[in-house]
Every structure is written in C-alpha cells, then in structure tokens.
Amino acid sequence: MNDTHHGRITKDGIRIYEPTDYAGMHAAGQVTAQILDEVGTLVGPGATTGEIDAFITRRVTELGTVSATIGYKGYQHASCISVNHVVCHGIPGAKIPGRKNDVLLEGDIVNIDVTVIKDGWFGDSSRMYIAGKAKKFAERLITVTHDALMFGIEAVKPGNTFDDIASAIQTHAHKNRMSVVKDFCGHGLGRVFHSPPNVLHYVPPRRAGDLAPVLEEGMFFTIEPMINLGRPETKVLKDDWTAITVDKKLTAQFEHSIGVTATGFEIFTLSPEGKFFPAF
C-alpha cells in the first residue's frame, strides 16, 4: 500500500499525516476493536485457536474490510493468537507450544492480535483474554501490562519524545518486578502496515547527541508492550513466527493504534463496548 500522497516525512523518516486522515484511521481501528469485542465470548476451556481465527476471518470480510496479515510475509491467518508463555505471533490452529493441539485449557491467558485494512487504512490492536478463571499472578500480570500501555499512551503529546512513552511503560513494569520484552516493538502505521518509527517499550542506552524522535501532531503508530513475569529474553520457534519467553514464564500484551493530536492523543482502537480490559 503506497502512502506517498499523505503528509510530509520528518528527518527521522516518520510520516506526518493530514487532519483529514484521522477519520480513516478511526474507522479502521473501530472495525478491529469490534472484532476483538466479539471474539471474547469464544475464548474458554475447550475452544481451539483455529476456531477463533476462523470466526475472525469471517468477520473481517463481513465488516467490509481485508485482513492485513493473510499473505503478509507468507502468513496465512487473520489473527495471531498467543497463549501463556507465547510472547507474540502465535499461529492459530497450530499446536500451542508444550501441547499436542490448539485446545485452550482452564486458566490459559490469551493474546489475540488483529489488523484490518479499511479503505486503505490499517487498524491494528491486540488484547488479553482468559479461558475460564486465571490464577492471581496471571491476573496481576495482565493488569500491570494494561496499565503500562495506558501510562505509555498518556505520555503521547507534541513535544514529548518516544523515550517518554518507553520510560512510562518500563517504570511501571519494573516497579511491579516484571520485565519488558526488548526484541519486539510498536511501529508506525497508516496507509502501510509497518513504517517508521520503531516504538520501543524500554529506554535504550543513548550516546550524546543521539536523541529520541520528538512527537508531532499527525504521527500514527502502535504502542504494544509485552511484559513478562520472568526474564525479558525471547526466542522464535522453528516455524519462524512463534516467539516465546526463554524461561517459559507467562507474558502478556496489549496494543492500541494511536494518533498524536494538537493537545495529546487519539486512540483509534478503543473498544466500542468497553471490553478492552478483561473482567476478572
């Protein structure tokens, strides 16, 4: 998808979109959020990740959109479904790592990530679900991860930097004795799926003069922290997609698509039914 006709490019390679472009991003984001609202009733003990993805695939089409992930670098599914210690890019219908099949069990925590294209605009979001009743430490991980995302979003306003977003996320995770995954990050989006900037969820070491990009009105990007109960290290399995925690401890992730406004931010992927955070 070519986005050369929308806005200017900063010195950091980040596209600045026009005021009229927010409506397109909001419309795409709301389709993604609606699908994620609907899919919650399917997540439970005995459900399979393949069945959940089949529902998502159907709804993407029924809602007049196109999946951004089917065919992306050879990927063949309308969602990524990541269970327990799968950090991201879990393949629906494939065996859940450590199991013989794709059946969810009581207490599993599940991240579902969906991206649609509507009228050329990309809507990208993920959130956590629970199969049945989770253990208290899993609920706490989910809560800390959600709150870390929201603290990161609250740092979005013109004049702040991407390090301010990262610092808010990292500070909250570390305060709760959890770790931040460094191997994956958020990204620019708009009329393309992935573009500059890389939105880190930790503050990288910087040399003198190496400054984080400054936030400007018209920037569109995702914030999608992955927070681990154990260590931050990950590894990608032989399928070249599924990333897991090296220590096999639980991980959680929440993701919103964001636009920087004149005074702060707009969340394009807000849940229409207020279901972004799971009820315990």
C-alpha positions in Angstrom: 0.0 0.0 0.0 1.6 3.3 -1.1 1.3 6.2 1.3 3.4 8.8 -0.6 0.5 11.2 -1.1 -0.2 11.6 2.6 1.7 14.2 4.6 5.4 15.0 4.9 8.3 13.0 6.3 10.3 14.0 9.3 14.1 13.8 9.5 13.6 10.5 11.4 11.6 9.1 8.5 8.3 9.4 10.2 5.3 10.4 8.2 3.1 13.3 9.3 -0.5 12.7 8.3 -3.1 15.3 7.5 -6.0 16.3 9.8 -8.4 14.6 7.3 -6.6 11.3 7.7 -7.7 10.7 11.3 -11.2 9.7 10.3 -9.9 6.9 8.1 -7.7 5.6 10.9 -10.6 5.8 13.4 -12.9 3.8 11.0 -10.3 1.1 10.5 -9.5 0.9 14.2 -13.1 0.6 15.2 -13.6 -2.5 12.9 -10.6 -4.1 14.6 -11.9 -3.2 18.1 -15.4 -4.5 17.2 -14.0 -7.9 16.2 -11.9 -8.1 19.4 -15.1 -7.3 21.4 -17.0 -10.1 19.6 -14.3 -12.7 20.0 -14.3 -12.6 23.7 -17.3 -15.0 24.0 -15.4 -17.6 22.1 -12.4 -17.8 24.5 -12.9 -20.5 27.0 -11.7 -24.0 28.1 -12.2 -26.4 25.1 -12.1 -23.7 22.5 -9.4 -24.0 19.8 -7.3 -21.2 18.4 -8.2 -22.4 14.9 -11.9 -21.9 15.6 -11.3 -18.5 17.0 -9.3 -17.5 13.9 -12.0 -18.8 11.6 -14.5 -16.6 13.3 -12.2 -13.6 12.9 -11.5 -14.4 9.3 -15.3 -14.4 8.6 -16.0 -11.2 10.5 -13.2 -9.3 8.7 -14.9 -9.9 5.4 -18.5 -9.4 6.7 -17.5 -6.0 8.1 -16.3 -4.9 4.7 -12.5 -5.0 5.4 -9.5 -7.0 4.4 -7.1 -8.9 6.7 -3.7 -7.2 6.8 -2.0 -10.4 7.9 -3.2 -13.0 5.5 -0.4 -13.2 2.9 1.9 -10.9 4.9 5.4 -12.4 4.5 3.7 -15.8 3.9 1.5 -15.7 7.0 -1.9 -17.4 6.4 -4.2 -16.3 9.2 -6.3 -13.3 10.1 -5.0 -13.2 13.7 -2.1 -14.0 15.9 -3.2 -16.0 19.0 -0.5 -16.2 21.7 -1.2 -18.4 24.7 0.6 -18.3 28.2 4.3 -18.0 27.5 4.0 -17.2 23.8 5.1 -13.5 23.6 3.6 -12.8 20.1 2.9 -14.2 16.7 1.3 -17.4 17.9 -0.1 -19.2 14.9 -3.8 -20.2 15.3 -4.6 -23.8 14.5 -1.0 -24.8 15.2 -0.1 -26.7 18.4 0.2 -24.5 21.4 3.8 -24.7 22.5 4.2 -27.5 25.0 0.9 -29.2 24.0 -0.3 -31.7 21.4 -3.0 -29.5 19.9 -4.5 -26.0 19.8 -7.2 -26.5 22.6 -7.4 -23.9 25.3 -7.4 -25.1 28.9 -8.8 -23.7 32.1 -6.7 -20.7 33.3 -4.9 -20.0 30.0 -4.2 -16.4 29.3 -4.5 -15.5 25.6 -3.5 -12.5 23.5 -5.4 -12.0 20.2 -3.9 -9.6 17.7 -6.0 -8.4 14.7 -5.2 -6.0 11.9 -7.6 -5.0 9.2 -7.5 -2.7 6.2 -10.5 -0.4 5.6 -10.4 1.9 2.6 -6.6 1.7 2.6 -6.2 2.5 6.3 -4.8 0.0 8.8 -6.4 -0.8 12.2 -4.1 -2.8 14.5 -4.9 -3.8 18.1 -4.4 -6.7 20.5 -5.7 -7.5 23.9 -5.8 -10.2 26.6 -8.4 -12.8 27.3 -8.7 -15.6 29.9 -10.0 -19.1 29.3 -12.1 -19.7 32.4 -10.5 -18.3 35.6 -6.9 -17.3 35.7 -4.5 -17.6 38.7 -4.0 -14.4 40.7 -0.4 -13.9 39.4 -1.7 -14.1 35.8 -4.4 -11.6 36.6 -1.8 -9.3 38.1 0.4 -9.6 35.0 -2.5 -8.7 32.8 -3.3 -5.7 34.9 0.2 -4.4 35.0 0.6 -4.9 31.3 -2.7 -3.0 30.6 -1.7 -0.2 32.9 1.8 0.1 31.4 0.2 0.6 28.0 -2.1 3.3 29.3 0.7 5.1 31.1 2.7 5.0 27.8 -0.3 6.4 25.9 -0.7 9.2 28.5 2.9 10.3 27.6 1.8 11.0 24.0 1.7 14.7 23.2 3.5 17.0 20.9 7.0 18.0 22.3 7.4 14.7 24.2 9.7 12.1 22.8 9.3 8.3 22.1 11.6 7.8 25.1 8.9 9.4 27.3 6.5 6.6 26.2 9.1 4.0 26.8 10.0 5.3 30.2 6.4 5.3 31.4 6.0 1.7 30.4 9.4 0.5 31.7 9.0 2.3 35.0 5.6 0.7 35.7 6.7 -2.8 34.8 9.9 -2.6 36.8 8.1 -1.1 39.8 6.0 -4.3 39.7 9.1 -6.5 39.4 8.2 -7.5 35.9 10.4 -7.3 32.7 9.8 -5.6 29.4 10.4 -7.5 26.1 13.1 -5.8 24.1 13.0 -8.0 21.0 9.7 -6.6 19.6 8.2 -3.1 19.5 5.4 -0.9 18.2 5.5 0.7 14.8 4.3 3.4 12.6 1.2 2.7 10.5 -1.4 4.5 8.5 -1.7 3.5 4.8 1.1 0.9 5.4 1.2 -1.9 8.0 4.7 -1.2 9.3 6.7 2.0 8.9 9.0 4.2 11.0 9.2 4.8 13.9 10.1 1.7 15.9 8.2 2.4 19.1 10.3 0.8 21.9 8.8 -0.1 25.2 12.1 0.4 27.1 14.5 3.3 27.1 17.6 2.3 25.1 21.1 3.4 26.0 21.9 6.5 24.0 25.1 8.3 23.2 25.5 12.0 23.5 23.6 13.7 20.7 21.6 10.5 19.9 18.1 11.8 20.7 14.8 10.0 20.5 12.4 11.4 17.9 10.1 14.2 19.1 6.3 13.5 18.9 4.4 15.7 16.4 0.8 16.1 15.6 -0.1 13.8 12.7 2.1 10.8 13.7 0.3 7.5 13.7 1.7 4.4 15.4 1.1 1.5 17.7 2.1 1.1 21.3 2.1 -2.6 22.2 4.2 -3.5 25.3 4.9 -7.2 26.0 5.5 -7.7 29.8 7.0 -10.9 31.3 6.6 -12.3 34.7 10.2 -13.6 34.4 13.1 -12.5 32.3 12.8 -10.4 29.2 14.6 -12.7 26.8 12.6 -14.4 23.9 13.3 -16.9 21.2 11.5 -17.6 17.9 10.5 -21.2 17.3 11.2 -23.2 14.1 8.0 -22.0 12.4 9.8 -18.6 12.1 6.8 -16.8 13.7 6.0 -18.0 17.3 8.0 -16.1 19.9 8.2 -17.5 23.4 9.8 -16.5 26.7 13.1 -18.3 27.1 12.3 -19.1 30.8 8.7 -20.3 29.8 7.1 -17.9 32.3 3.9 -16.1 31.5 3.8 -13.0 29.3 1.0 -10.5 28.4 0.5 -7.8 25.8 -2.0 -5.0 25.0 -1.9 -2.9 21.8 -3.6 0.3 20.6 -3.3 2.3 17.4 -2.6 6.0 18.3 -2.7 9.3 16.6 -0.9 12.3 18.0 -3.2 15.3 18.2 -2.5 19.0 18.8 -3.0 18.6 22.6 -2.3 14.9 23.2 -3.6 11.7 21.5 -6.5 9.9 19.9 -6.9 6.1 20.4 -8.2 4.7 17.2 -8.8 1.2 18.5 -10.9 1.9 21.6 -13.4 -0.9 22.4 -16.9 0.1 21.4 -18.3 -1.9 24.3 -15.6 -1.0 26.9 -14.2 -4.6 26.8 -10.5 -3.8 26.2 -9.5 -5.0 29.6 -10.8 -8.4 30.7 -13.2 -8.6 33.7 -11.8 -10.8 36.4 
